[in-house]
Amino acid sequence: MSSLPAPNPSGSARSPWFWTALAVLALVLLALNLRTAVTNASPIFDLISVDLPLQGATTGLLTMLPPVAFALAGLITPWLLRRVRLELLIVLALAAIIAGHLLRGSAPNVPTLLGGSGIALLGMGIGNILLPPVVVTYFRSRIPVMTSTYAIVVALGTMLPPLLAAPVALASGWRTSLSMWGIVAASAAVPWLILLVRAQVRAARGHVPPTTGAVTLPNGRPARPARSIWRSKRAWALATTFAISSMNAYCCFGWLPTILQERAGADTVAAAGYLSLFAAMGIPLSLATPLVIKHLGTTWPLISAAAGFALGYLGLILAPTAAPVVWVLLIGFGQLIFPICLTLIGLRASGQRGSAILSGFVQLVGYALAALAPFTVGVLATATGNWSISLGLLAVLTLGVIPLAPALAGKWKIEDEIQLAR
C-alpha cells in the first residue's frame, strides 16, 4: 500500500504507517456515510406519515432524490475539485451530510423533509465522486483492494439504516431514526480535518502543490482534455453499465419493501429485513471483486450479475410467495455490477484529475438515468394496479449490460481516451 510522507501538520515525527492508517480510517468513515439518507426513510414511511402528509407524489420525490442529487454531484464535483483541495471538499461534503440529517429529523413539514434530504444527498453524492480520487491519491498501488474496501463499507452503510430504522423509530420516534446518522457523519469529519490541516501545512512548506485536483503543464497553466469525455465510447459503456446498476439499486431501495409487503405478504419489519438482506449482499460481493476481476476479468461477471437481477425479478413476478428470500438473494447478486464499475473507474485512470473526470461523468450519466427509474416504476405500478409490468421492465433493462460488458475489457486509460496530460 502506498503511504503518505511522514511529516505531519504539527511538525512532529510520525511514521508513514500512521498517516496510511489515518487515511484508511478516513476513507472507511467517509464511505460509511454515503448511503445513510438513501435507505433509512422508506421502511418507516408509514410512521413518518402520522406526522407529515406523505402522499404518493411525496414518496415518489423522496425515492427520486438520491439519484438526482448524485447526478448533480457528478456535474459539479470535478469543477469544484479543480478549485478546492480534495480534503477540504470532503469536509464540506460531510458538513452538508450532517446538516441534512439534522434537518430531516427536525422537519416540521414536508418541504423541510425534502430540503434536508436533498442537502444530505448532495453531500453524499460529492463523496461518491471523490472516493475514486481518494484511492488514486492515497493508495495508488492498491486500487482494487482499497476500492473493494470502500465498496464493502458503502454496502454496510446501505444495509444498517433500514435494519435499524423501524426498531429505533418504534422505540424513540422517526425523528431520532432519521437524525441519529448525523453523529456518524460528524465522526467521519475528524480524520479528514486532520488530513486537511496536514495537507495545508505541507502545501505551505512547498512539499505538495497548493491544489492537488488539477494537473498543470510546464508553463504553469492547468491541463485540459483535448477530447471531450462525452465522445469516449468506453466512458459511455461504463456510464451506461453503472446506470443500469443504479436503476435497479434505487428501485429496490425505494420500492422493494412495498413490493414484498404487497406481493409476498411481508410485514413492515420483515420487509425492512429483506431490504437489509439485499443491501448486505453488497458486502461479500465487494470483498470478492478484486479476485473476480483478477481471475475472471469483467465481462462474464457483469453478464452473470445482470442475469441475477433478471431472475430475481422473474421470481417476484411468477412466484412471489414461494421463495422471497431466494428472489432477494438473486437480485442482491446483481449488485456485483456496482463494485466492478467502481474498480474500473480507479483502474482506468492514471491520476487524481483523470479519476475525477471519469468518476464525475460515470456517476452524472448513471444517476441521471437512474433518477427516472423509481418514479417510472411507481407510476406503472399505480396505473396497472400491480408490480408485474414494473418488475418485467427492470428485468429487460438489466439485460442491457450484456452487449456493454465486452467494451469494458482491456487495460485502457481515460487520459488516453480524452488526451489529457498526466
C-alpha positions as CSV (number, residue, x, y, z in Angstrom):
1,M,0.0,0.0,0.0
2,S,1.4,3.4,-0.9
3,S,1.9,5.6,2.2
4,L,1.7,9.2,2.8
5,P,5.0,11.1,3.5
6,A,6.0,11.2,7.2
7,P,5.8,14.9,8.2
8,N,2.6,15.8,10.0
9,P,0.9,19.2,10.4
10,S,2.4,19.9,13.7
11,G,5.9,19.1,12.6
12,S,6.4,16.2,15.0
13,A,7.7,12.9,13.7
14,R,5.1,10.4,12.6
15,S,5.9,7.1,10.8
16,P,4.4,6.6,7.4
17,W,2.1,3.8,8.7
18,F,0.4,6.3,11.0
19,W,-0.7,8.5,8.1
20,T,-1.6,5.5,5.9
21,A,-3.7,4.1,8.8
22,L,-5.4,7.5,9.3
23,A,-6.1,7.7,5.5
24,V,-7.7,4.2,5.7
25,L,-9.8,5.2,8.6
26,A,-10.8,8.5,6.9
27,L,-11.8,6.5,3.7
28,V,-13.8,3.9,5.7
29,L,-15.7,6.5,7.7
30,L,-16.5,8.6,4.6
31,A,-17.8,5.5,2.7
32,L,-19.9,4.5,5.7
33,N,-21.9,7.8,5.4
34,L,-22.6,7.8,1.7
35,R,-26.0,5.9,1.7
36,T,-27.5,6.6,5.1
37,A,-30.1,9.0,3.8
38,V,-30.9,6.7,0.9
39,T,-32.2,3.7,2.8
40,N,-33.3,4.9,6.3
41,A,-36.6,6.5,5.3
42,S,-38.5,4.1,3.0
43,P,-39.0,1.4,5.8
44,I,-40.7,3.9,8.0
45,F,-42.8,6.0,5.5
46,D,-45.9,4.8,7.4
47,L,-44.6,6.1,10.7
48,I,-43.5,9.5,9.2
49,S,-46.9,9.8,7.6
50,V,-48.5,10.0,11.1
51,D,-46.9,13.5,11.5
52,L,-46.3,14.6,7.9
53,P,-48.6,14.0,4.9
54,L,-46.5,11.7,2.8
55,Q,-48.8,11.2,-0.2
56,G,-47.9,9.3,-3.4
57,A,-46.2,12.2,-5.1
58,T,-44.1,13.0,-2.0
59,T,-42.8,9.4,-1.6
60,G,-42.1,9.4,-5.3
61,L,-40.0,12.5,-4.9
62,L,-38.2,11.0,-1.9
63,T,-37.3,7.9,-3.9
64,M,-36.1,10.1,-6.8
65,L,-34.0,12.4,-4.8
66,P,-30.9,10.2,-4.3
67,P,-30.1,9.6,-7.9
68,V,-31.0,13.2,-8.8
69,A,-28.7,14.6,-6.1
70,F,-25.9,12.1,-7.1
71,A,-26.2,13.2,-10.7
72,L,-26.0,16.8,-9.8
73,A,-22.9,16.0,-7.7
74,G,-21.4,14.3,-10.8
75,L,-21.9,17.6,-12.7
76,I,-20.3,19.9,-10.1
77,T,-17.7,17.9,-8.3
78,P,-15.0,17.7,-11.0
79,W,-15.3,21.5,-11.4
80,L,-15.1,22.0,-7.6
81,L,-12.1,19.7,-7.4
82,R,-10.2,21.9,-9.8
83,R,-10.6,24.8,-7.4
84,V,-10.7,23.3,-3.9
85,R,-8.3,20.8,-2.3
86,L,-9.6,17.2,-2.1
87,E,-9.6,17.1,1.7
88,L,-11.4,20.4,2.1
89,L,-14.1,19.3,-0.4
90,I,-14.7,16.1,1.5
91,V,-15.0,18.1,4.8
92,L,-17.6,20.4,3.2
93,A,-19.5,17.3,1.8
94,L,-19.6,15.8,5.3
95,A,-20.8,19.1,6.7
96,A,-23.7,19.0,4.2
97,I,-24.5,15.4,5.3
98,I,-24.6,16.4,8.9
99,A,-26.8,19.4,8.3
100,G,-29.1,17.4,6.1
101,H,-29.6,14.6,8.6
102,L,-30.4,17.2,11.4
103,L,-32.9,19.0,9.1
104,R,-34.7,15.7,8.2
105,G,-35.0,14.7,11.8
106,S,-36.4,18.1,12.9
107,A,-38.6,18.7,9.8
108,P,-41.9,20.4,10.8
109,N,-43.3,19.9,7.3
110,V,-42.8,18.0,4.0
111,P,-40.8,20.8,2.2
112,T,-38.2,20.8,5.1
113,L,-38.0,17.0,5.0
114,L,-37.4,17.2,1.2
115,G,-34.9,20.0,1.6
116,G,-32.9,18.3,4.3
117,S,-32.9,15.1,2.3
118,G,-31.6,17.0,-0.8
119,I,-28.8,18.6,1.2
120,A,-27.7,15.4,2.8
121,L,-27.8,13.5,-0.5
122,L,-25.9,16.2,-2.4
123,G,-23.1,15.9,0.2
124,M,-23.2,12.1,-0.2
125,G,-23.1,12.5,-4.0
126,I,-20.0,14.6,-3.8
127,G,-18.4,12.0,-1.5
128,N,-19.3,9.3,-4.1
129,I,-17.4,11.2,-6.8
130,L,-14.4,11.8,-4.6
131,L,-13.9,8.2,-3.4
132,P,-12.0,7.1,-6.6
133,P,-9.7,10.2,-6.5
134,V,-9.0,9.5,-2.8
135,V,-8.0,5.9,-3.7
136,V,-5.8,7.1,-6.6
137,T,-4.2,9.8,-4.5
138,Y,-3.6,7.9,-1.2
139,F,-3.4,4.2,-2.3
140,R,-2.2,4.3,-5.9
141,S,-0.6,0.8,-5.7
142,R,-3.6,-0.8,-4.1
143,I,-6.5,0.4,-6.2
144,P,-8.5,-2.9,-6.5
145,V,-8.1,-3.7,-2.8
146,M,-9.0,-0.2,-1.5
147,T,-11.9,0.1,-3.9
148,S,-13.2,-3.2,-2.7
149,T,-12.7,-2.0,0.9
150,Y,-14.8,1.2,0.5
151,A,-17.4,-0.6,-1.6
152,I,-17.8,-3.1,1.3
153,V,-18.3,-0.2,3.7
154,V,-20.7,1.6,1.4
155,A,-22.7,-1.7,1.3
156,L,-22.6,-1.8,5.1
157,G,-23.8,1.8,5.3
158,T,-26.6,0.8,2.9
159,M,-27.6,-2.2,5.0
160,L,-27.6,-0.8,8.5
161,P,-30.1,2.1,8.1
162,P,-33.1,0.0,7.0
163,L,-32.2,-2.6,9.6
164,L,-32.2,-0.1,12.4
165,A,-34.9,2.3,11.0
166,A,-38.1,0.6,12.2
167,P,-36.8,-0.6,15.7
168,V,-35.4,2.9,16.5
169,A,-38.5,4.7,15.2
170,L,-40.8,2.4,17.2
171,A,-38.7,2.9,20.3
172,S,-37.7,6.6,20.1
173,G,-39.7,8.1,17.2
174,W,-39.0,8.5,13.5
175,R,-37.2,11.8,14.0
176,T,-34.5,10.1,16.1
177,S,-34.3,7.3,13.5
178,L,-33.5,9.9,10.7
179,S,-31.3,12.4,12.6
180,M,-29.0,9.9,14.5
181,W,-26.9,9.4,11.4
182,G,-25.6,13.0,11.7
183,I,-23.5,11.7,14.6
184,V,-21.9,9.1,12.4
185,A,-21.2,11.8,9.8
186,A,-19.6,14.0,12.4
187,S,-17.2,11.2,13.4
188,A,-16.1,10.9,9.8
189,A,-15.2,14.6,9.7
190,V,-12.5,14.2,12.4
191,P,-9.8,12.3,10.4
192,W,-10.5,14.4,7.3
193,L,-9.9,17.6,9.3
194,I,-6.6,16.2,10.4
195,L,-5.6,15.3,6.9
196,L,-6.8,18.7,5.6
197,V,-4.6,20.5,8.1
198,R,-1.6,18.4,7.3
199,A,-2.1,18.9,3.5
200,Q,-2.4,22.7,4.0
201,V,0.8,22.8,6.1
202,R,2.7,20.7,3.6
203,A,1.5,22.9,0.8
204,A,2.7,26.0,2.7
205,R,6.1,24.4,3.1
206,G,6.3,23.5,-0.6
207,H,6.1,19.8,-0.2
208,V,3.0,19.4,-2.4
209,P,1.2,21.7,-4.8
210,P,-1.4,24.1,-3.2
211,T,-4.2,22.5,-5.2
212,T,-4.0,18.8,-5.9
213,G,-7.2,18.5,-8.0
214,A,-5.7,20.0,-11.2
215,V,-2.9,18.9,-13.5
216,T,-0.6,21.7,-14.6
217,L,1.5,21.9,-17.7
218,P,5.2,23.0,-17.7
219,N,4.1,26.6,-18.4
220,G,2.0,26.6,-15.2
221,R,-1.4,26.6,-17.0
222,P,-3.9,23.9,-16.0
223,A,-4.1,21.0,-18.3
224,R,-7.4,20.4,-20.1
225,P,-8.7,17.4,-22.0
226,A,-8.1,17.7,-25.8
227,R,-11.1,15.5,-26.4
228,S,-14.4,15.6,-24.5
229,I,-15.2,12.6,-22.4
230,W,-18.7,12.7,-23.9
231,R,-17.1,11.4,-27.1
232,S,-15.5,8.4,-25.4
233,K,-17.2,5.1,-26.3
234,R,-15.6,3.3,-23.4
235,A,-16.7,6.0,-20.9
236,W,-20.2,5.7,-22.2
237,A,-20.2,1.9,-21.9
238,L,-19.0,2.2,-18.3
239,A,-21.5,5.0,-17.5
240,T,-24.4,3.0,-19.0
241,T,-23.5,-0.1,-17.2
242,F,-23.3,1.9,-14.0
243,A,-26.7,3.5,-14.8
244,I,-28.3,0.1,-15.2
245,S,-26.9,-1.0,-11.8
246,S,-28.1,2.2,-10.2
247,M,-31.6,2.0,-11.7
248,N,-32.0,-1.4,-10.1
249,A,-30.5,-0.4,-6.8
250,Y,-32.6,2.7,-6.3
251,C,-35.8,1.0,-7.4
252,C,-35.0,-1.6,-4.7
253,F,-34.1,1.0,-2.1
254,G,-37.4,2.8,-2.8
255,W,-39.8,0.1,-3.6
256,L,-38.6,-3.4,-2.5
257,P,-40.2,-3.2,1.0
258,T,-43.5,-2.2,-0.6
259,I,-43.3,-4.9,-3.3
260,L,-42.6,-7.6,-0.7
261,Q,-45.4,-6.3,1.5
262,E,-48.0,-6.3,-1.3
263,R,-46.8,-9.4,-3.2
264,A,-45.2,-11.7,-0.6
265,G,-47.3,-10.7,2.4
266,A,-44.3,-9.4,4.5
267,D,-45.0,-7.1,7.4
268,T,-43.1,-3.8,8.0
269,V,-40.2,-5.3,10.0
270,A,-39.8,-8.3,7.7
271,A,-39.9,-6.1,4.6
272,A,-37.2,-3.9,6.1
273,G,-35.2,-7.0,6.8
274,Y,-35.4,-8.1,3.2
275,L,-34.1,-4.7,2.2
276,S,-31.2,-5.1,4.6
277,L,-30.5,-8.5,3.1
278,F,-30.5,-7.0,-0.3
279,A,-28.0,-4.3,0.8
280,A,-25.9,-6.9,2.8
281,M,-25.3,-8.8,-0.4
282,G,-23.0,-6.0,-1.5
283,I,-20.5,-6.8,1.3
284,P,-19.3,-10.3,0.1
285,L,-19.6,-9.2,-3.5
286,S,-17.4,-6.2,-2.9
287,L,-15.0,-8.4,-0.9
288,A,-14.8,-10.8,-3.8
289,T,-14.5,-8.2,-6.6
290,P,-10.6,-7.9,-6.7
291,L,-10.3,-11.7,-7.0
292,V,-13.2,-11.9,-9.5
293,I,-11.5,-9.2,-11.8
294,K,-8.1,-10.8,-11.4
295,H,-9.1,-14.3,-12.3
296,L,-12.3,-13.8,-14.4
297,G,-11.9,-10.3,-15.9
298,T,-15.0,-8.2,-16.0
299,T,-17.1,-9.5,-19.0
300,W,-18.6,-12.7,-17.6
301,P,-19.1,-11.5,-14.0
302,L,-21.0,-8.5,-15.4
303,I,-23.2,-10.7,-17.5
304,S,-23.8,-13.1,-14.6
305,A,-24.8,-10.3,-12.3
306,A,-27.3,-9.0,-14.8
307,A,-28.8,-12.4,-15.1
308,G,-29.2,-12.5,-11.3
309,F,-31.2,-9.3,-11.3
310,A,-33.4,-10.6,-14.1
311,L,-34.1,-14.0,-12.5
312,G,-34.9,-12.4,-9.1
313,Y,-37.5,-10.1,-10.7
314,L,-39.0,-13.0,-12.6
315,G,-39.3,-14.9,-9.3
316,L,-41.2,-12.0,-7.8
317,I,-43.5,-11.9,-10.8
318,L,-44.2,-15.6,-11.1
319,A,-44.0,-17.0,-7.6
320,P,-43.6,-14.1,-5.1
321,T,-44.6,-16.1,-2.0
322,A,-42.7,-19.3,-2.9
323,A,-39.2,-18.2,-2.0
324,P,-38.9,-14.5,-1.4
325,V,-35.5,-14.9,0.3
326,V,-34.2,-16.6,-2.9
327,W,-35.5,-13.8,-5.1
328,V,-34.0,-11.1,-2.9
329,L,-30.6,-13.0,-2.9
330,L,-30.7,-13.2,-6.7
331,I,-31.5,-9.5,-7.0
332,G,-28.8,-8.8,-4.5
333,F,-26.2,-10.8,-6.5
334,G,-26.9,-8.3,-9.3
335,Q,-25.1,-5.7,-7.2
336,L,-21.8,-7.2,-8.3
337,I,-22.0,-4.7,-11.2
338,F,-21.6,-1.8,-8.8
339,P,-18.1,-2.6,-7.3
340,I,-16.9,-3.7,-10.7
341,C,-17.7,-0.3,-12.1
342,L,-16.1,1.5,-9.2
343,T,-13.0,-0.6,-9.5
344,L,-12.8,0.2,-13.2
345,I,-13.1,3.9,-12.5
346,G,-9.9,3.7,-10.4
347,L,-8.0,1.3,-12.7
348,R,-8.8,3.2,-15.9
349,A,-7.3,6.5,-14.6
350,S,-3.7,7.3,-14.1
351,G,-4.1,10.3,-11.7
352,Q,-6.5,12.2,-9.5
353,R,-7.7,14.5,-12.3
354,G,-8.4,11.7,-14.7
355,S,-10.2,9.7,-12.0
356,A,-12.3,12.7,-11.0
357,I,-13.3,13.3,-14.7
358,L,-14.2,9.7,-15.2
359,S,-15.9,9.3,-11.9
360,G,-17.9,12.5,-12.4
361,F,-19.0,11.5,-15.9
362,V,-20.0,7.9,-15.0
363,Q,-22.0,9.0,-11.9
364,L,-23.6,12.0,-13.7
365,V,-24.9,9.9,-16.5
366,G,-25.6,6.9,-14.3
367,Y,-27.5,8.6,-11.6
368,A,-29.3,11.0,-14.1
369,L,-30.7,7.9,-15.8
370,A,-31.3,6.1,-12.5
371,A,-33.4,9.1,-11.3
372,L,-36.1,8.2,-13.7
373,A,-36.4,4.6,-12.7
374,P,-38.0,4.7,-9.2
375,F,-40.6,7.2,-10.4
376,T,-41.4,5.3,-13.5
377,V,-41.7,2.0,-11.7
378,G,-44.0,3.6,-9.1
379,V,-46.2,5.2,-11.7
380,L,-46.5,1.9,-13.7
381,A,-47.4,0.0,-10.5
382,T,-50.1,2.6,-9.7
383,A,-51.5,2.7,-13.3
384,T,-51.7,-1.1,-13.6
385,G,-52.6,-2.0,-10.0
386,N,-49.7,-4.4,-9.5
387,W,-45.9,-4.7,-9.8
388,S,-45.6,-7.3,-12.6
389,I,-45.1,-4.8,-15.5
390,S,-42.7,-2.7,-13.5
391,L,-40.6,-5.8,-12.5
392,G,-40.6,-7.0,-16.0
393,L,-39.4,-3.7,-17.3
394,L,-36.5,-3.8,-14.8
395,A,-35.6,-7.3,-15.9
396,V,-35.5,-6.3,-19.6
397,L,-33.4,-3.2,-18.8
398,T,-30.9,-5.2,-16.8
399,L,-30.1,-7.4,-19.8
400,G,-28.7,-4.2,-21.5
401,V,-25.4,-5.0,-19.6
402,I,-24.8,-8.0,-21.9
403,P,-23.8,-6.0,-25.0
404,L,-21.9,-3.4,-23.0
405,A,-19.7,-5.7,-20.9
406,P,-17.2,-6.6,-23.7
407,A,-16.4,-2.9,-24.3
408,L,-15.1,-2.5,-20.8
409,A,-12.4,-5.2,-21.2
410,G,-8.7,-4.4,-21.7
411,K,-6.3,-2.0,-20.0
412,W,-7.3,1.3,-21.5
413,K,-6.8,4.6,-19.6
414,I,-9.2,7.5,-19.7
415,E,-6.4,10.0,-20.1
416,D,-5.6,8.4,-23.4
417,E,-9.2,8.4,-24.4
418,I,-9.6,12.2,-23.8
419,Q,-6.0,13.1,-24.5
420,L,-5.4,14.6,-21.0
421,A,-1.8,15.4,-19.9
422,R,-0.7,13.2,-17.0
